[in-house]
Every structure is written in structure tokens, then in C-alpha cells.
Amino acid sequence: MDTKNPQSAVVVENLSKTFKLPHEQASGIKQLVVNKFKGKKGYEVQTVLNDMSFEIKDGEFFGIVGRNGSGKSTLLKMLAGIYTPDTGAIKINGSLTPFIELGVGFNPELTGRENVFLNGALLGFSKKEMEKMYDDIVDFAELEKFMDQKLKNYSSGMQVRLAFSIAIKAESDVLLIDEVLAVGDAAFQRKCFDYFMKLKKEKKTVILVTHDMGAVRQYCDRAIMIDKGRIVHQGKVEKVAQAYQKLFNDELTNTPNKEPDDDKRWGTGKIKGQELKVTVTKDTVTLKSTYLVNEAIDAPVFGFNIYNSRGMNLLEGNTIREKVKTRDLKAKEKVTLTWEFPNVFAADTYSISVSSCDSSVTEYYDWYNEAAYFIVEREGNTAAVIDPPLTVEEVVYS
């Protein structure tokens, strides 16, 4: 990779990191000598990151996913400059603000108000700058009534909310965000996610480390998946998200897919999609999906996704979202669902994936990509992904 490319916000090249894990403490110098004489080491070397390389373009919203223990946290801290690599290099073009370890530098004996100015100073802001920002920070954190209380009386969630509200005022070229920021009640979480969308619209370079595939699909332009210290999938968001879902599914059920490299179809097989019929008219698209139940199962969830020729996930639906309650199913039963939605798609070729899973949406019985295709033809051309009927109600000249 070209580390001098001005379009590259972050370049990671051949990055490796190891840690020494102690086996047991020697009771004294005598024990150390005995262990050394016997050839015993007091530690073992654990490779956490192994020859990792990737590049993040300027203005990209970039996702990093992986299960616990995969190396995500270590990579996060290396990007933030907390850890140094054993081998390889990290090149960051510009400044980076890490939204991790929020609240470091807070003093529990000071009030919330005093900690705002303290934390702001650590971020490089002057007292006058912080005075101008103060009301916005407190309003975002929703802590107006608590700012004159000592921080030690705050809950952990309140402290993170305050720290996050200060940190977003930092001006930097690259933002490094950990999923721990989704704290507090639903309203504050919505604020966090609205902030992410604002960053995306402003074409900020953002690195999001998360377990939330919904967030990856919604915000990220590209993503990588880490497993055992290596990048095992990278590129298109949907491909990485499904790879992560499949890995989690296989681990949870202890029934790995017989074809682990096949990203077209995967799942435990307790339910199998058998047939998918698509009917397209000028106004509507109708999907008729039939599933065969291979073993008795508690009330499952059925769903579908629609992708355009560029692989963008345009539409998704499932029985939970539509508040459709399914019943418990017996082996050899068949289930047919009919979905109908307005045909607002632009002229293109579209693929459909169908899926079935348990009610907790953790065990996938069957996920079938490209189960069917359909074509939409229009008279006019548009660069947009949808092309609904439009009318001009009025034109006024003055």
C-alpha cells in the first residue's frame, strides 16, 4: 500500500502484536534459578495481531468487527497510540480522536461542571472555548440538574455520557469510536446514532469498532472482520456482516456450515427455504417464499432482503418488524409467506435473500443469498436507487 497517498486517512501495514502471559509466579530467586535450569519459562507468548494490513480512505465510515478475544480491542488501542506494534506500522494522516477510555482524567471529587473544564483542557481547549461550548455539552448529556454535584455521585452511564458530550467537541481528522458509547436510555442512544449519521453526511473519517451488525450496515461504507488476530473478511459491508453472523451462529449452535467458504447459503438447516416466486408489476412487487421444517421448532422468524446490482441493501423485512406472530412448527411442515410492497425501485436487476431464525435472532436456520432475481424497467433514467411516481403540484413564478 502507498502510505503517501493523500486519499488514505489511515494505513495499517503488516501489523503484529504479542503479549507475554505469565504462567505462575516464582516463590523466590531459588525457584527462578530452578525453573531456568529446567528450561521452564515463566510466561508464554500470545500473538494477538498477526501481520494485519488494511487501508481506510479519507471520508470513509469504516467498521471493525469480531467476536470477543479476536484482537479488536488491541487493534483499537494501537490505532489510538496506547500500544505500540512489535512489527509493522500505522500511518495516520492528520489528527485522531479516540472515543475510548472516556472519562480518563475525570476527578471524582470535583463537580460535573469542574470536570467539563478539566476534560476540555486535556483535549486542548482554552477556558474561553469551553465556556462557549458548556451549554451545548450539558444539553447533549442531559445532565443539567447534576452539574454541581460531585462526579463520584454520578452513575457510570452518566459519567460516560458527560465524557462523550465533551469529546464530540474535539476537532480532528479521524474519529475512533468504540461501541461502548451506546449508553443510557433509548433517547440518548438515539442521540449517539444521530451523531454518527451527522458524521457520515459530513464525510468525516470514522472507525467504528462494534458487535452491532445493524450499526455496521447502517453507517459503514466498508468493513473488516477479525478472527484470531487476522483479517478473515474485508470489503463490502453486507458480506462482512453476514460472515460475522455466520461465525456467531456456528459458535452458538456448535454446528459449523459444511461449506465455510460458501457465502451464498448458510445456517443450521432446521428450516430450509424451498421456493421463492417473484411477481413484478408497475406498482407492486410480490414475494412468495416457501420453507420446509426439518425438525420441530419454536415459533421462528422469517425475513428477506433486497439488493441492487451494486450490492446495496435497499429493503429488508421480517415477521418481528411486521408484528406477525408465527406458531411452533413440527417436522415436515411447510410454511409459505407472501410479502407485498410498492415498486419504487429504479431500473436495475435486483437480488433477493430469504432467511429464517429463532425468536432471539441469534440462531439462523437458513440464510439464502441470491435466492431469486427480478428486473425493473423504467422509461426514464435516474441516478437514484428508487424511482417512485412523482407529480409537480404547482409552479409559481414571481
N, C-alpha and C positions, 0 to 999 in steps of 0.2 A: 504494500500500500504506500501511496505517496503522502508522507507526513507534511509536505509543504503545500499540499492542495488547499487553497483558501476556502474551498467549499466544504472542507472537513472540519466540523466543530470538535470532534473527539476521535482520536485514532489510538487503538489498542493493538500492540504488536507483540506476538509471541510471549504473552504474559504468563508467568508461573509464580506460584507462591506455596511455600511449605511451612509447616509448624512442627515444633518438637513437642511431642506428648510424653510427659514423664510416666514411667511405669509405676514406680514406688520410690519413696524417699529412703535413702540410706540412713541408718541409725547413727552413723558417725564415720570418722575417717577410716577406721578399720574396715567397715563394711564397704566403703568406696574402693579401697585397695583390693579387697577380696573379689568384689564384682569385676573390677578391671582385670585382675589376674585370671578370672574365669572367662573373660571375654564378654561379659554381660554389659550391655549399655543400659543406662538409666532412663532411656527415652526411646521412642520410635518416631520416625519422620512421617508425617502425614502430608500428602500432596493435596492441596485444597483447590488450586487452579493449575491447569496443565496446558501450557502452550496455547493460550487463548488469543485470538485475533479477531477484531471487528472494527467497523468504522461507522461513525454517526455524522450525517450531513448537517450542515448549518440549516436550522429551521425545522428539523425533524423532531417528532414526538416518538421516542424510541423506548420500547418495552423490554424488560429483562425479567424472565420468569424461570421458575424451577422449584422443585419441592424443597422442604427443609433439609439442610445438610448438603445441598448441591454446590454451594460455593457463592451464592448470591450475595450474602452479607459481606463476605471477604472482598468480592469484586466492588461492592458498593463503597467500602471503606478505602479501597485502593484508589478508586476514582476521586474520592473526597480528599485524598492525601493523608489519611490516617495511617495506613500501612504502606510500606514500600515493597516493590516487587523483588523477588530473588533474581529473576531474569526477565528480559523483555522491557517494554517501555509503554508509557501512557503519554500521549500528546494532546493537550487541551488548548485550543486556540481561543484565548480570551479568559475571562474570569468565570469561576464556577461557585455557585452557592449550594451547599449540601443541606437538604431539608431532612437531616438525620441527626440523632443525638440532640433533638430540640430541647432547649432549656438549659444546655450546658452553660454555666456561668451565672445562672439564677441563684439568688441568695434567699434562702427560706425565711430569714429573719427580717427581710425588707418587705415592704408592701408591693402589691402588684404594680402600682404607679412607679415606684422607685426601680423595680426590676425592668420595666419597659425602657427607661432611660439607660439603665446599666447594660441591658442586652443590645440596645441600639448602638451604644458606644463600642461594644465588641464587634458590631457589624460595620463600624467605621463612620457612623452618623454623628454629626455635631448635636449639641443640646438644642440649638435653634431648629435644626431639621427635625428632631424628634418632637419638639413642641408642635410643629406644623402637622406632623403625622399622628399625634397622640389620639385625637378623637376618632380618626378612621380606624386605628388599631383596636381601640376599645370597643368600637361599634361592631367591627368584624368578629371579634372574640366573644361578643355578647356577655361582657363581664362588668358592665357599668356599675353595678351595685357592690362589686367586690374589690375595686381597685385600691381602696385604702385599708384593706385587710392584709395581714402578713401572708406571704406566699405559702408558709407551712400549713395554713388552714385551707388551702386550695386542694381539691381532688387532683389526681394525676391527669385526668382528662382536661380539667380547667387549665392546668399548667401548660399542657401541650397546645391547647387552643390559643393561649396567650402567646406562646413562643412562635407558633405558626403565623399568627397575625402580625407579629413583628418581622419575621423572616421574609414574608412576601413583599415587604417594602424594599428589600435589597435589590439593587440593580446589578444584574450580571448577565453574561453571555450564555451560560449553560446552567440549567437548574437540575439538581439531582434529588429526586423525590422518592421517599420510602412510603409504602402503603400504610404505615402506622399513622399517617395524617388523617385517615378517615375516623376521627374520634368524635365523641359527643353524640347528641341526638340526631335524628334524621334531618332536621333543618340545617344544623351546622355541617353535616356531611354533604348536604346539597350545595352549601356554600363552597366547600372544598372542591367539589366536582365542577361547579360553575367556574371556579378559578382555573381549573385545568383547561376547560373549554376556552376560556379567555386567552390563556397562553397559546393554545393551538391556533386560534384565529389570528393571533399576533405573530405567528410563525416563530415563536421562541423555541430554542433548542432545549428539549426536556428529556430527561432519562427517568423513566418510571419503573421502579422495582416492585413487583406485586405478585400476589397469588390470584388476583381477581381477573378472570378472563373477560368478564363484561367490560371492565375498565380498559383492558388491552384492546378489545375490539372497538370500543367507542372512541378512544383517544389516539391510539398509536398508529403511526404510518408504517413502521416495520418493527420487528421484534426478534429476540434470540431466546432460546431455551437452553438452560444449563443443566447438566446432569453429571454428577461425579467429577466436577471440575472442568468439564469440557463443553463446548458448544455442540449440541446434538441436532438442533434445528435453527434455521435463521431465514429471514426474508419476510414473506407475506404474513400479515397478522393472522389471518384465518388458519393458515397451515400451522403456525406455531401454537395458536390457541387450542386447536384440535389435538396436536401432538401432546400438549400438556394434559388435556382432559383424558386422553387415552392412557398416558402414563399413570395418572392418578387412579383411573378406572381399573387398570391392570393390577396396580398395587393394592387397591382396596379389596378387590374380589379374588386376588391371587389366581386369576385366570388370564394369563397373557394371551394376546392375539396370536393366532398361529402364524400370521404373516405380519411381523412387526414393521416391515418396511412398506407395507401397503397402506397408503393414507386415504384410499378410496372408501374402504369399508372396515369397520372395527366394532368391537363390543363383545359382551359375554355370550350372546346368542340365545338368551332366554326368550326373546321375541325377535322375529325376523321380518323385515319388510319384504313382501312378496310381489306386489304390483303397484305401479303408480301411473295413473292416467291423467293427462292434462288436456283441458279444453280451453281454447283462447278465442274470445270474441272481441269486437271493437271496444266493448265496455267492461268486460269481466274476464278474470282468469279463474278456472275451477280446477282444484286438485282432488283426486280421489285416490287415497292411499290405503292399501290392504296389508295387514300384518298377520302372521301366523304365530300363535303362542306355543312355545316348545315345552314349557313347564309351568306349573301353577305359580301365579304371581299376584302380589297385592296390587291394588289399583295403580296402573302405570301412567306415565305422562307421554303424550305423543306430540311431535312437533315437526317443523320444516323450516328451511332457509332458502332464499332465492339469491343467486349471484349473477352479476352481469358478466360479459366476456372478459372484463379486466379483473375478475375475481372479487369485486366489491360485494360485501354482504348488504343487500338492499332491503330485504324484508325477512322477518322471522316471526313465527307464531308457534304457540304451544297451548295445550289444553289448560295448563295452570293459568296462563295470562288471560285466556278467554273464559276462565271460571267454569270450565266444563269438567264435571266430576265423572271419572271413569270408575267402573266396578272392579272387584277382584276377578281374575281370569283363570280358567282351567286350561290344562294342557290340551293342545289340538284345537282350541277355539280360534276363530278368525275374527278380526276387528277391522272394519272399514270406516274411515273418516273422510268426510267431504268438506273441503275448505273452499271458500269463495271470497274474492277481494277485487276491488276496482282495478281495471287495466290502465294504469297511469304510466306504464313503462315506455321509455324511448325505444326507437327502432334498434334492435340488437338481438343476439342469441343469449338465452338465459339457462342456467343450470339449476337443478333443484336437489337439495339434500333432504332426506327424511330421517327421523330419529325417534327412539323410544328409550325411556329410562325410568328409574324408580322415582317416588314422590319427593325424595330429598335432592334429586338431580345430581347424584354422585355416581351411581352405578348406571352406565349406559348399556342397554341390552343390544342396541344396534344403531350405528350411525352410518348412513349410506350416502356418500357424496356422489354427485352426478347420477342420481337415480333416474333422472329424466331431463329432457331439454324442451324448451319451447322458443318459438321465434315471434317477435313482434315487428310488424311492418307499419310504417307511417309514411304519409305523403311528404311531409316536410322534414327537414333535418334540424337537430338540436345537439348542442354540446353537453346538455344536462343529462342526468341519469333518469329523470322522469319527464313525462310529456303529457300532463293532464289537459283536458279540454279547457280553453280559456276564452273569455269574451271581454271585449272592451265596452264597458257600460257607458262611458261618456268621454268626450274630448272637449276641453274648454280652452279657447284661445282668448287672450286678453292683451 
